[in-house]
Amino acid sequence: MSAGESVASAALPESYRQPLPLGLHHLIKVMNALGTLWILGLVVLLNADVIGRNLLGRPILGVPEMLAMSIVGIVFLQLADCVHSGKLTRSELLLGRMEGWTPGGASFAQAVFHLAGLALMLAILAPSYGNFSQALEQGEYFGAIGAFRAPMWPIKLAVFVGLAMTAVSLLGLAWHDLRSGLARRAAARAQTR
């Protein structure tokens, strides 16, 4: 890595983990913790099912269905924290070079990426709410009648809330990126004068 690349990568914008308005970053952390506890509960349930199946000859009904549906809920509960903390894959080498080409370039590029993600979340959000309200009103269930049935609305609520908080997180990231890019550009102009 050349000296110019190391300076550019040191100047990368750090919009991740910044506080969100109304303390919503705390809600994102709580949602992540709930997803983690949900995983722990599934591990206990799966082990109990294996023990019941192999040692007692009596499996717990509905474990495969609960595991399949839970994965969806867990992913959406933890998505906002993944985005907010910067754990999604991105090319820091490219961002470092962009910052070297123009002051604030990496910040502006990240703002564009975050705004594109926001547009995607907003496009999915309205249908997700429709799915949630329909599941709640119609009493949708998953599983087999007579064996195991569970309501669908909690999973669809987790999807809706996860999408909404991911959208809020992406909006906050784009805002921080734009402010950082403008500040870097102003600082570079002040140095050249």
Secondary structure, 3 states (H helix, E strand, C coil): CCHHHHHHHHCCCCCCCCCCHHHHHHHHHHHHHHHHHHHHHHHHHHHHHHHHHHHCCCCCCCHHHHHHHHHHHHHHHHHHHHHHCCCCCCCHHHHHHHHHHCCCHHHHHHHHHHHHHHHHHHHHHHHHHHHHHHHHHHCCEEEECCCEEEECHHHHHHHHHHHHHHHHHHHHHHHHHHHHHHHHHHHHHHHHC
